[in-house]
Amino acid sequence: MKILQEFKEFALKGNVVDMAVGIIIGGAFGTIVQSLVKDILMPPIGLMLGGVDFSYIRLTLREGVADADPVAINIGIFLNNLISFLIVAVAVFALPAISSPAAARGPDSIADVAEKVIDAVVNISTSQTAEARPGAGGGGGSGPQTTPQLPPGSPFEEFFEDFFKNRRGQDGQAPNRTPRRVNSLGSGFVIDPSGIVITNNHVIAEADDITVIFNNGTRLKAELVGRDTKTDIAVLKVKSDTPLKAVKFADSDKVRLGEWVIAIGNPFSLGGTVTAGIVSARNRDINSGPYDNYIQTDASINRGNSGGPLFNLDGDVIGINTAIISPSGGSIGIGFAIPSALAHNVIDQLKQFGVTKRGWLGVRIQTVTDDIAENLGLSKAHGALVAGVTDGGPAEKAGIQPGDVITSFDGKDIADMRRLPRVVAETPINKETSINVWRGGKDTQLKVTVGELKEEEAK
């Protein structure tokens, strides 16, 4: 109270200038010290040293100000120290939040997204009848087991005859084995409140019964609407008395490397498991099919995650978790998801027709290497080199010849050989479109009417 009274008196006497001198003297040295240490020590330490530990310098220098009132300068120094203390306090409480960025543990919105979409993610339970293999004998063989050929009168002849007779039965035939039921689990997600569920084809392949299990424990029998083995996508349908929680697709072509993603599924029968990671790569070809174009992620994906969704931070599906690379069978941070840009078109066709209808060009293609590009006069290695054309196919009718390099199709650039089958497959059947080929050292544009890919042509 005494200091405040003195401050009031000196302020009334016009000694505010003297106090300002004290603040300037103290603040100057505090600022200098702070600037010297801020690149070495933490900013709060610099503030503390400048505002508190070096206050004795300012107290010493005040005596050198002959014309200033000592009490006023003392009050000024006190105010300077008070301000420094407040800055230190703010810095100490604020720095932990600044020094622990969200990137160290993922965005806070992951919890919000998981809560928003969890009810649309389902477990897929399947069962099938596995026929017993005749003559398996329990030993893992694939055919009937016969008694080893031994010399007549061998001491082991009677032993082996009795041994194999007991395994086959007294009549010498393999005993009848009861077919057994095999169960498997996977993941899926609802895309339509009416009951449309998406999963992987390999999750439900050869299944006799398919059951969709929801987050609240509800179990509904599902029927297969359609499947596509080339992209490993299956569409199921369940009947529910109430509208189901559904999610929608986002454009996977807009996904950036390093973007945060969330995988939700049923790994090792642990339903509703949420994991997060980033997009590690795009357009991955893992040689699993002709239309490989996977999103690679380090979000933990394990057995049982197959068919589950890969979300962006808006809660929209950008991929269908499908495969992992792992020497142990568990996640090592290399997982793959079918991009929504590819899946969406396939799903629409399966919903509409029960099968996929893909465009067909009728060419055999190969990679354009650097040597081929140089020999053909291309500025760089790109496009798809035509190695042959199918007789009577769309390409032959359009005038495409072996040796042509297809550089664009339907206005889409063909960066490499792998892109052409995907672009052609997604083009509507019977559509007349333009195709650019490199022939004889120049670019030539042709018109082609896209045909329909038949199963025998796809092989």
The 8 nearest C-alpha neighbors of each residue, nearest first, counted from 0:
[[1, 3, 2, 4, 5, 6, 7, 8],
 [2, 0, 4, 3, 5, 6, 7, 8],
 [1, 3, 5, 4, 0, 6, 74, 7],
 [2, 4, 6, 0, 5, 1, 7, 8],
 [3, 5, 1, 7, 6, 2, 0, 8],
 [6, 4, 8, 2, 7, 3, 9, 1],
 [5, 7, 3, 9, 4, 8, 10, 2],
 [8, 6, 4, 10, 5, 9, 11, 3],
 [7, 9, 5, 11, 10, 6, 4, 12],
 [10, 8, 12, 14, 6, 11, 7, 5],
 [9, 11, 7, 15, 13, 14, 8, 12],
 [12, 10, 8, 9, 13, 7, 14, 15],
 [13, 11, 9, 10, 14, 8, 15, 7],
 [12, 14, 10, 11, 15, 9, 16, 17],
 [13, 15, 9, 17, 16, 10, 12, 18],
 [16, 14, 18, 10, 17, 13, 19, 9],
 [17, 15, 19, 14, 18, 20, 13, 67],
 [16, 18, 20, 14, 19, 15, 67, 71],
 [19, 17, 75, 71, 72, 21, 15, 20],
 [20, 18, 16, 22, 21, 17, 23, 15],
 [19, 21, 17, 23, 18, 22, 24, 16],
 [22, 20, 72, 75, 18, 24, 19, 76],
 [21, 23, 75, 19, 25, 20, 76, 24],
 [22, 24, 26, 20, 21, 25, 27, 19],
 [25, 23, 21, 27, 22, 26, 20, 57],
 [26, 24, 57, 22, 27, 23, 28, 76],
 [25, 27, 29, 23, 28, 24, 22, 30],
 [28, 26, 30, 24, 29, 25, 23, 31],
 [27, 29, 31, 30, 26, 25, 32, 24],
 [49, 30, 28, 26, 32, 50, 27, 31],
 [29, 31, 33, 27, 28, 32, 26, 34],
 [32, 30, 28, 34, 33, 29, 27, 35],
 [31, 33, 35, 49, 29, 34, 30, 28],
 [32, 34, 45, 30, 49, 35, 31, 36],
 [33, 35, 31, 37, 32, 36, 30, 45],
 [36, 34, 32, 33, 37, 31, 38, 45],
 [35, 37, 39, 33, 38, 34, 40, 45],
 [36, 38, 42, 34, 40, 39, 45, 33],
 [39, 37, 36, 40, 35, 41, 34, 42],
 [40, 38, 36, 37, 41, 35, 42, 45],
 [41, 39, 37, 36, 38, 42, 44, 45],
 [40, 42, 44, 43, 37, 45, 39, 38],
 [41, 43, 45, 37, 44, 46, 40, 33],
 [44, 42, 46, 87, 45, 41, 90, 47],
 [45, 43, 47, 41, 46, 42, 48, 40],
 [44, 46, 33, 42, 48, 43, 47, 36],
 [47, 45, 43, 49, 44, 48, 33, 50],
 [46, 48, 44, 50, 51, 45, 49, 43],
 [49, 47, 52, 45, 46, 51, 50, 53],
 [29, 48, 50, 46, 32, 33, 47, 53],
 [49, 51, 83, 47, 80, 29, 48, 46],
 [52, 50, 54, 47, 53, 48, 49, 80],
 [51, 53, 48, 54, 49, 50, 47, 55],
 [54, 52, 55, 51, 56, 49, 48, 50],
 [53, 55, 57, 51, 56, 52, 58, 50],
 [54, 56, 58, 53, 57, 59, 52, 51],
 [57, 55, 59, 54, 58, 53, 60, 28],
 [56, 58, 25, 60, 54, 59, 55, 61],
 [59, 57, 55, 61, 56, 60, 54, 62],
 [60, 58, 56, 57, 61, 62, 55, 63],
 [59, 61, 57, 63, 62, 58, 56, 64],
 [60, 62, 63, 58, 64, 59, 57, 72],
 [63, 61, 60, 64, 59, 65, 58, 69],
 [64, 62, 60, 61, 65, 59, 66, 67],
 [65, 63, 61, 62, 67, 66, 60, 68],
 [64, 66, 67, 63, 62, 68, 61, 69],
 [65, 67, 64, 68, 17, 63, 69, 62],
 [68, 66, 17, 64, 65, 69, 72, 71],
 [67, 69, 71, 70, 17, 72, 66, 14],
 [70, 68, 72, 71, 73, 67, 61, 62],
 [69, 71, 73, 72, 68, 74, 5, 18],
 [72, 70, 18, 74, 73, 68, 69, 17],
 [71, 73, 21, 18, 75, 69, 74, 70],
 [74, 72, 70, 76, 75, 71, 69, 77],
 [73, 75, 77, 71, 72, 76, 70, 78],
 [76, 74, 18, 21, 22, 72, 78, 73],
 [77, 75, 79, 73, 78, 74, 21, 22],
 [76, 78, 74, 80, 75, 79, 73, 81],
 [79, 77, 81, 75, 76, 80, 82, 74],
 [80, 78, 76, 82, 81, 77, 22, 83],
 [81, 79, 83, 77, 50, 82, 78, 84],
 [80, 82, 78, 84, 79, 83, 77, 85],
 [81, 83, 79, 85, 84, 80, 78, 86],
 [84, 82, 50, 80, 86, 81, 85, 79],
 [85, 83, 87, 81, 82, 86, 80, 88],
 [84, 86, 88, 82, 87, 83, 89, 81],
 [87, 85, 83, 89, 88, 84, 90, 82],
 [86, 88, 90, 84, 43, 85, 89, 91],
 [89, 87, 85, 91, 86, 90, 84, 92],
 [88, 90, 86, 92, 87, 91, 93, 85],
 [91, 89, 93, 87, 88, 92, 94, 43],
 [92, 90, 88, 89, 93, 94, 87, 43],
 [91, 93, 89, 90, 94, 88, 95, 96],
 [92, 94, 90, 91, 95, 96, 89, 97],
 [93, 95, 97, 96, 91, 90, 98, 92],
 [96, 94, 98, 97, 93, 99, 92, 91],
 [95, 97, 94, 99, 98, 93, 100, 92],
 [96, 98, 94, 95, 99, 100, 93, 101],
 [97, 99, 95, 96, 94, 100, 93, 101],
 [100, 98, 96, 97, 95, 101, 103, 102],
 [101, 99, 102, 103, 98, 97, 96, 104],
 [100, 102, 103, 105, 106, 104, 99, 107],
 [101, 103, 105, 100, 104, 106, 99, 107],
 [102, 104, 101, 100, 105, 99, 106, 98],
 [105, 103, 102, 101, 106, 100, 107, 99],
 [104, 106, 102, 101, 103, 107, 109, 275],
 [105, 107, 108, 101, 109, 102, 104, 259],
 [106, 108, 109, 110, 105, 101, 111, 104],
 [107, 109, 111, 106, 110, 112, 312, 105],
 [110, 108, 112, 111, 107, 106, 113, 312],
 [109, 111, 113, 108, 112, 114, 107, 115],
 [110, 112, 108, 114, 109, 113, 115, 107],
 [113, 111, 115, 109, 314, 114, 110, 108],
 [114, 112, 110, 115, 116, 111, 117, 109],
 [113, 115, 111, 112, 117, 116, 110, 118],
 [114, 116, 112, 113, 117, 111, 314, 118],
 [117, 115, 113, 119, 118, 114, 112, 314],
 [116, 118, 119, 120, 113, 114, 115, 271],
 [119, 117, 214, 120, 116, 244, 213, 121],
 [118, 120, 244, 245, 189, 117, 116, 188],
 [121, 119, 188, 117, 118, 187, 189, 264],
 [122, 120, 213, 187, 188, 212, 186, 211],
 [121, 123, 186, 212, 211, 185, 265, 187],
 [122, 124, 185, 211, 186, 184, 210, 212],
 [125, 123, 184, 210, 209, 183, 211, 122],
 [126, 124, 209, 183, 182, 208, 206, 210],
 [125, 127, 182, 208, 181, 206, 207, 183],
 [128, 126, 207, 206, 181, 180, 129, 182],
 [127, 129, 180, 179, 181, 130, 178, 126],
 [128, 130, 179, 178, 180, 127, 131, 181],
 [129, 131, 178, 128, 132, 179, 177, 176],
 [132, 130, 178, 176, 133, 129, 177, 179],
 [131, 133, 135, 134, 130, 141, 142, 176],
 [134, 132, 135, 131, 173, 142, 143, 175],
 [133, 135, 143, 173, 136, 142, 132, 144],
 [134, 136, 140, 137, 133, 132, 141, 139],
 [137, 135, 134, 138, 166, 167, 140, 139],
 [138, 136, 135, 139, 140, 134, 166, 132],
 [137, 139, 136, 140, 135, 141, 134, 144],
 [138, 140, 137, 135, 141, 136, 142, 132],
 [141, 139, 135, 138, 142, 136, 134, 137],
 [142, 140, 135, 139, 132, 143, 134, 133],
 [141, 143, 134, 140, 135, 144, 133, 132],
 [144, 142, 134, 145, 135, 133, 141, 173],
 [143, 145, 142, 134, 146, 136, 163, 135],
 [146, 144, 147, 143, 163, 148, 160, 167],
 [145, 147, 163, 160, 148, 159, 144, 149],
 [148, 146, 149, 145, 159, 156, 160, 144],
 [149, 147, 146, 150, 156, 145, 151, 159],
 [148, 150, 147, 156, 151, 153, 155, 152],
 [149, 151, 153, 152, 148, 156, 155, 154],
 [152, 150, 153, 149, 156, 154, 148, 155],
 [151, 153, 150, 154, 156, 155, 149, 157],
 [152, 154, 156, 155, 151, 150, 149, 157],
 [155, 153, 156, 152, 157, 158, 151, 150],
 [156, 154, 158, 153, 157, 159, 149, 152],
 [157, 155, 153, 158, 159, 154, 149, 160],
 [156, 158, 160, 159, 155, 161, 154, 153],
 [159, 157, 155, 161, 156, 160, 162, 154],
 [160, 158, 162, 161, 156, 157, 163, 155],
 [159, 161, 157, 162, 158, 163, 164, 156],
 [160, 162, 164, 158, 159, 163, 165, 157],
 [163, 161, 159, 165, 160, 164, 158, 166],
 [162, 164, 166, 165, 160, 161, 167, 159],
 [165, 163, 161, 167, 166, 162, 168, 171],
 [166, 164, 168, 163, 162, 167, 161, 169],
 [165, 167, 163, 164, 168, 136, 162, 173],
 [168, 166, 173, 172, 164, 171, 165, 174],
 [169, 167, 165, 171, 170, 164, 166, 172],
 [168, 170, 171, 164, 165, 167, 172, 166],
 [171, 169, 168, 172, 167, 164, 173, 174],
 [170, 172, 167, 168, 169, 164, 173, 163],
 [173, 171, 167, 170, 168, 174, 169, 134],
 [172, 174, 167, 134, 168, 175, 133, 171],
 [175, 173, 167, 168, 172, 176, 134, 166],
 [176, 174, 173, 177, 133, 131, 172, 134],
 [177, 175, 131, 174, 178, 133, 132, 130],
 [176, 178, 179, 175, 131, 130, 129, 174],
 [179, 177, 130, 131, 129, 176, 128, 180],
 [180, 178, 129, 128, 177, 181, 130, 131],
 [179, 181, 128, 127, 129, 126, 182, 178],
 [180, 182, 127, 126, 128, 129, 179, 183],
 [183, 181, 126, 125, 180, 127, 184, 124],
 [184, 182, 125, 124, 126, 181, 185, 202],
 [183, 185, 124, 123, 303, 125, 268, 182],
 [184, 186, 303, 123, 305, 202, 122, 304],
 [187, 185, 122, 307, 306, 123, 264, 304],
 [186, 188, 307, 198, 306, 121, 197, 120],
 [189, 187, 120, 196, 121, 197, 119, 307],
 [188, 190, 196, 245, 119, 195, 191, 246],
 [191, 189, 245, 246, 195, 247, 196, 188],
 [190, 192, 195, 193, 245, 194, 189, 243],
 [193, 191, 243, 242, 194, 245, 244, 190],
 [192, 194, 191, 242, 195, 243, 239, 238],
 [193, 195, 237, 192, 236, 191, 238, 196],
 [196, 194, 236, 191, 189, 235, 190, 193],
 [195, 197, 189, 235, 188, 234, 236, 190],
 [198, 196, 234, 187, 188, 233, 235, 189],
 [197, 199, 306, 187, 233, 232, 186, 307],
 [200, 198, 306, 232, 231, 202, 233, 201],
 [199, 201, 231, 233, 232, 202, 203, 204],
 [200, 202, 204, 199, 203, 231, 228, 232],
 [201, 203, 199, 200, 185, 204, 305, 198],
 [202, 204, 206, 201, 200, 205, 125, 209],
 [203, 205, 201, 206, 200, 202, 199, 125],
 [206, 204, 203, 207, 127, 201, 126, 128],
 [207, 205, 127, 203, 204, 208, 126, 125],
 [208, 206, 127, 126, 205, 209, 128, 125],
 [207, 209, 126, 125, 206, 210, 127, 220],
 [210, 208, 125, 221, 124, 220, 206, 211],
 [209, 211, 220, 124, 221, 219, 123, 125],
 [212, 210, 123, 219, 218, 122, 220, 124],
 [211, 213, 218, 122, 121, 217, 216, 123],
 [214, 212, 121, 217, 216, 215, 218, 211],
 [213, 215, 216, 118, 121, 212, 271, 117],
 [216, 214, 213, 217, 118, 212, 218, 121],
 [215, 217, 213, 214, 212, 218, 121, 211],
 [218, 216, 213, 215, 212, 219, 214, 211],
 [217, 219, 212, 211, 216, 213, 210, 220],
 [220, 218, 211, 210, 221, 237, 212, 217],
 [219, 221, 210, 209, 211, 237, 218, 222],
 [222, 220, 237, 209, 236, 210, 235, 219],
 [223, 221, 236, 235, 224, 237, 220, 209],
 [222, 224, 235, 225, 234, 236, 221, 233],
 [225, 223, 235, 234, 353, 222, 236, 350],
 [224, 226, 353, 349, 234, 223, 354, 233],
 [227, 225, 233, 232, 200, 234, 228, 354],
 [226, 228, 232, 229, 231, 230, 233, 355],
 [227, 229, 231, 230, 200, 226, 232, 201],
 [228, 230, 227, 231, 288, 289, 290, 232],
 [229, 231, 228, 232, 227, 290, 288, 291],
 [232, 230, 200, 228, 199, 229, 227, 201],
 [233, 231, 199, 200, 227, 230, 226, 198],
 [234, 232, 226, 200, 198, 199, 225, 197],
 [233, 235, 197, 224, 225, 196, 226, 223],
 [236, 234, 223, 196, 224, 222, 195, 221],
 [235, 237, 195, 222, 221, 194, 196, 224],
 [238, 236, 221, 194, 220, 219, 239, 222],
 [239, 237, 194, 240, 236, 219, 193, 221],
 [238, 240, 241, 237, 242, 194, 243, 193],
 [239, 241, 238, 242, 243, 193, 194, 237],
 [240, 242, 239, 243, 193, 192, 238, 194],
 [243, 241, 192, 193, 244, 239, 240, 194],
 [244, 242, 192, 245, 241, 194, 193, 239],
 [243, 245, 119, 192, 118, 242, 189, 246],
 [246, 244, 190, 189, 119, 191, 192, 243],
 [247, 245, 190, 189, 315, 119, 116, 248],
 [248, 246, 315, 190, 316, 249, 245, 191],
 [247, 249, 316, 315, 317, 339, 250, 246],
 [248, 250, 317, 315, 316, 251, 247, 339],
 [249, 251, 252, 253, 340, 339, 317, 248],
 [250, 252, 317, 254, 253, 339, 340, 338],
 [251, 253, 250, 254, 340, 338, 255, 339],
 [252, 254, 251, 250, 255, 249, 317, 340],
 [255, 253, 251, 252, 256, 258, 250, 317],
 [256, 254, 258, 257, 253, 278, 252, 281],
 [255, 257, 278, 258, 279, 280, 254, 281],
 [256, 258, 278, 277, 279, 255, 259, 280],
 [257, 259, 277, 278, 256, 255, 260, 254],
 [258, 260, 277, 276, 257, 278, 311, 312],
 [259, 261, 311, 277, 310, 276, 275, 258],
 [262, 260, 275, 310, 309, 274, 311, 276],
 [263, 261, 309, 274, 273, 308, 275, 310],
 [264, 262, 273, 272, 271, 308, 307, 274],
 [265, 263, 304, 307, 186, 272, 271, 270],
 [264, 266, 270, 269, 303, 304, 268, 186],
 [267, 265, 303, 304, 268, 302, 269, 301],
 [266, 268, 269, 303, 302, 265, 301, 304],
 [269, 267, 265, 266, 270, 303, 184, 185],
 [270, 268, 265, 266, 267, 272, 271, 264],
 [269, 271, 265, 272, 268, 264, 122, 266],
 [270, 272, 264, 265, 263, 273, 269, 117],
 [271, 273, 264, 263, 270, 265, 269, 274],
 [274, 272, 263, 262, 271, 275, 264, 261],
 [275, 273, 262, 299, 261, 298, 263, 272],
 [276, 274, 261, 298, 260, 262, 273, 299],
 [277, 275, 298, 297, 260, 259, 261, 296],
 [278, 276, 259, 257, 258, 260, 296, 279],
 [277, 279, 296, 257, 256, 258, 280, 295],
 [278, 280, 296, 295, 277, 256, 257, 297],
 [281, 279, 295, 278, 294, 256, 296, 283],
 [280, 282, 294, 283, 295, 293, 279, 292],
 [283, 281, 292, 293, 294, 284, 280, 291],
 [282, 284, 293, 292, 281, 285, 294, 291],
 [283, 285, 291, 286, 292, 282, 293, 287],
 [284, 286, 287, 283, 291, 293, 288, 292],
 [287, 285, 284, 288, 291, 289, 290, 283],
 [286, 288, 285, 291, 289, 284, 290, 229],
 [289, 287, 290, 286, 291, 229, 230, 285],
 [288, 290, 291, 229, 287, 420, 286, 417],
 [289, 291, 288, 421, 292, 230, 420, 229],
 [292, 290, 284, 288, 289, 293, 287, 285],
 [291, 293, 282, 283, 284, 290, 294, 337],
 [294, 292, 283, 337, 282, 336, 335, 291],
 [293, 295, 281, 336, 335, 338, 280, 282],
 [296, 294, 335, 280, 279, 334, 278, 281],
 [297, 295, 278, 279, 334, 298, 277, 333],
 [296, 298, 332, 276, 333, 277, 299, 334],
 [299, 297, 276, 275, 296, 274, 300, 332],
 [298, 300, 330, 274, 332, 297, 301, 275],
 [301, 299, 330, 304, 334, 298, 323, 302],
 [302, 300, 266, 330, 329, 304, 303, 299],
 [303, 301, 266, 304, 267, 305, 300, 329],
 [302, 304, 266, 185, 265, 305, 267, 184],
 [305, 303, 264, 266, 265, 186, 302, 301],
 [306, 304, 321, 320, 303, 307, 185, 186],
 [305, 307, 198, 199, 186, 187, 320, 319],
 [306, 308, 187, 186, 264, 320, 305, 304],
 [309, 307, 319, 320, 318, 316, 262, 310],
 [308, 310, 262, 318, 261, 316, 317, 319],
 [311, 309, 316, 261, 315, 260, 314, 317],
 [310, 312, 260, 313, 314, 315, 261, 317],
 [311, 313, 314, 260, 112, 310, 109, 259],
 [314, 312, 311, 315, 112, 310, 316, 108],
 [313, 315, 312, 112, 310, 311, 116, 316],
 [316, 314, 310, 248, 249, 247, 313, 311],
 [317, 315, 310, 248, 309, 249, 318, 308],
 [316, 318, 339, 251, 249, 310, 309, 338],
 [317, 319, 338, 309, 339, 337, 336, 316],
 [318, 320, 336, 308, 337, 306, 307, 309],
 [321, 319, 336, 305, 307, 306, 308, 335],
 [320, 322, 305, 336, 335, 306, 319, 337],
 [323, 321, 335, 334, 320, 305, 336, 324],
 [324, 322, 334, 333, 335, 325, 300, 330],
 [323, 325, 333, 334, 322, 326, 331, 330],
 [324, 326, 328, 327, 329, 331, 323, 330],
 [325, 327, 328, 324, 329, 331, 330, 323],
 [328, 326, 325, 329, 330, 331, 324, 301],
 [327, 329, 325, 326, 330, 302, 301, 324],
 [330, 328, 327, 301, 325, 331, 302, 326],
 [329, 331, 301, 332, 299, 300, 325, 328],
 [332, 330, 333, 325, 329, 299, 324, 297],
 [331, 333, 297, 330, 299, 334, 298, 296],
 [334, 332, 297, 324, 331, 323, 296, 295],
 [335, 333, 323, 296, 295, 322, 300, 297],
 [334, 336, 295, 322, 294, 293, 321, 323],
 [335, 337, 320, 319, 294, 318, 321, 293],
 [336, 338, 319, 318, 293, 294, 339, 320],
 [339, 337, 318, 340, 341, 251, 317, 293],
 [338, 340, 342, 318, 317, 341, 251, 343],
 [341, 339, 338, 251, 343, 342, 250, 252],
 [342, 340, 339, 338, 343, 344, 345, 337],
 [343, 341, 339, 345, 344, 340, 346, 338],
 [342, 344, 346, 345, 339, 341, 340, 347],
 [343, 345, 347, 346, 342, 341, 348, 340],
 [346, 344, 342, 348, 347, 343, 349, 355],
 [347, 345, 349, 343, 348, 344, 342, 350],
 [346, 348, 350, 344, 345, 349, 351, 343],
 [349, 347, 351, 345, 350, 355, 346, 352],
 [350, 348, 353, 354, 346, 225, 352, 351],
 [351, 349, 347, 348, 353, 352, 346, 224],
 [350, 352, 348, 349, 353, 347, 354, 346],
 [351, 353, 354, 349, 348, 350, 355, 225],
 [354, 352, 349, 225, 224, 350, 351, 348],
 [355, 353, 349, 352, 225, 348, 226, 356],
 [356, 354, 348, 349, 357, 345, 227, 353],
 [357, 355, 354, 451, 358, 348, 452, 428],
 [358, 356, 424, 452, 451, 425, 355, 359],
 [357, 359, 424, 451, 428, 423, 426, 450],
 [360, 358, 450, 452, 451, 449, 361, 423],
 [359, 361, 393, 394, 362, 449, 450, 392],
 [360, 362, 389, 392, 394, 388, 359, 393],
 [363, 361, 388, 387, 360, 389, 364, 394],
 [364, 362, 387, 386, 385, 388, 361, 365],
 [363, 365, 385, 386, 384, 383, 362, 387],
 [364, 366, 384, 383, 416, 386, 367, 385],
 [367, 365, 416, 383, 368, 384, 415, 364],
 [366, 368, 380, 384, 371, 381, 383, 372],
 [369, 367, 371, 370, 380, 366, 372, 381],
 [368, 370, 372, 380, 371, 373, 367, 379],
 [369, 371, 373, 368, 372, 374, 367, 380],
 [372, 370, 374, 368, 373, 369, 367, 375],
 [371, 373, 377, 369, 380, 375, 370, 374],
 [372, 374, 370, 376, 371, 375, 377, 369],
 [375, 373, 371, 372, 376, 370, 377, 369],
 [376, 374, 372, 373, 377, 371, 440, 439],
 [377, 375, 373, 374, 440, 372, 378, 371],
 [376, 378, 372, 379, 375, 373, 380, 440],
 [377, 379, 376, 372, 380, 373, 381, 375],
 [380, 378, 377, 381, 372, 369, 373, 376],
 [379, 381, 372, 369, 367, 368, 377, 382],
 [382, 380, 414, 415, 367, 379, 383, 406],
 [381, 383, 406, 415, 413, 414, 405, 416],
 [384, 382, 416, 405, 404, 366, 415, 364],
 [383, 385, 404, 365, 364, 367, 403, 366],
 [386, 384, 364, 401, 402, 403, 387, 363],
 [387, 385, 401, 364, 363, 384, 402, 365],
 [388, 386, 363, 401, 385, 362, 389, 364],
 [387, 389, 362, 361, 363, 395, 390, 394],
 [390, 388, 361, 392, 362, 391, 395, 387],
 [389, 391, 392, 388, 395, 361, 394, 396],
 [390, 392, 395, 389, 396, 393, 394, 361],
 [393, 391, 361, 389, 390, 395, 394, 396],
 [394, 392, 396, 360, 395, 361, 448, 397],
 [393, 395, 397, 399, 396, 360, 392, 361],
 [396, 394, 398, 397, 392, 399, 393, 391],
 [395, 397, 393, 394, 398, 392, 391, 447],
 [398, 396, 394, 447, 395, 399, 446, 393],
 [397, 399, 395, 396, 400, 394, 445, 447],
 [400, 398, 394, 395, 397, 403, 401, 388],
 [399, 401, 403, 402, 398, 388, 385, 395],
 [402, 400, 387, 385, 386, 403, 388, 399],
 [401, 403, 385, 400, 386, 384, 404, 438],
 [404, 402, 438, 385, 401, 437, 400, 436],
 [403, 405, 384, 437, 436, 383, 382, 385],
 [404, 406, 436, 383, 382, 407, 435, 403],
 [407, 405, 382, 413, 436, 435, 404, 412],
 [408, 406, 412, 413, 435, 411, 434, 405],
 [407, 409, 434, 411, 410, 433, 435, 412],
 [410, 408, 433, 432, 411, 434, 407, 426],
 [409, 411, 408, 407, 412, 433, 434, 432],
 [412, 410, 408, 407, 409, 413, 422, 406],
 [411, 413, 407, 414, 406, 410, 408, 382],
 [414, 412, 407, 382, 406, 415, 418, 419],
 [413, 415, 381, 382, 412, 418, 416, 406],
 [416, 414, 382, 381, 413, 417, 418, 383],
 [415, 417, 383, 366, 418, 419, 382, 365],
 [418, 416, 415, 419, 420, 421, 290, 289],
 [417, 419, 421, 416, 415, 420, 413, 422],
 [418, 420, 422, 421, 417, 416, 413, 423],
 [421, 419, 423, 422, 418, 424, 417, 290],
 [422, 420, 424, 419, 418, 423, 290, 425],
 [421, 423, 419, 425, 424, 420, 418, 426],
 [424, 422, 426, 420, 358, 425, 421, 419],
 [425, 423, 358, 357, 421, 422, 426, 420],
 [424, 426, 422, 423, 357, 421, 358, 427],
 [425, 427, 423, 358, 424, 428, 422, 357],
 [428, 426, 430, 358, 425, 429, 449, 357],
 [427, 429, 358, 449, 430, 450, 451, 426],
 [430, 428, 449, 448, 450, 431, 427, 451],
 [429, 431, 428, 448, 449, 427, 432, 426],
 [432, 430, 448, 447, 429, 449, 446, 433],
 [431, 433, 409, 447, 446, 430, 448, 434],
 [432, 434, 446, 409, 445, 408, 447, 444],
 [433, 435, 408, 445, 444, 407, 446, 409],
 [434, 436, 444, 407, 406, 443, 405, 445],
 [437, 435, 405, 404, 443, 406, 442, 403],
 [436, 438, 442, 404, 441, 403, 443, 405],
 [439, 437, 403, 440, 441, 436, 442, 443],
 [438, 440, 441, 437, 375, 442, 403, 376],
 [441, 439, 438, 376, 375, 437, 442, 377],
 [440, 442, 438, 437, 439, 443, 436, 376],
 [441, 443, 437, 436, 438, 435, 444, 440],
 [444, 442, 436, 435, 437, 441, 445, 438],
 [443, 445, 435, 434, 436, 433, 442, 446],
 [446, 444, 434, 433, 435, 447, 443, 397],
 [445, 447, 433, 432, 397, 434, 431, 448],
 [446, 448, 397, 431, 432, 449, 433, 393],
 [449, 447, 431, 430, 429, 393, 432, 450],
 [448, 450, 429, 428, 430, 359, 358, 360],
 [449, 451, 359, 428, 358, 429, 393, 360],
 [452, 450, 358, 359, 428, 357, 453, 356],
 [451, 453, 359, 357, 358, 456, 450, 457],
 [454, 452, 456, 455, 451, 457, 359, 357],
 [453, 455, 457, 456, 452, 458, 451, 356],
 [454, 456, 457, 453, 458, 452, 451, 359],
 [457, 455, 453, 454, 458, 452, 361, 359],
 [456, 458, 454, 455, 453, 452, 359, 289],
 [457, 456, 455, 454, 453, 289, 452, 229]]
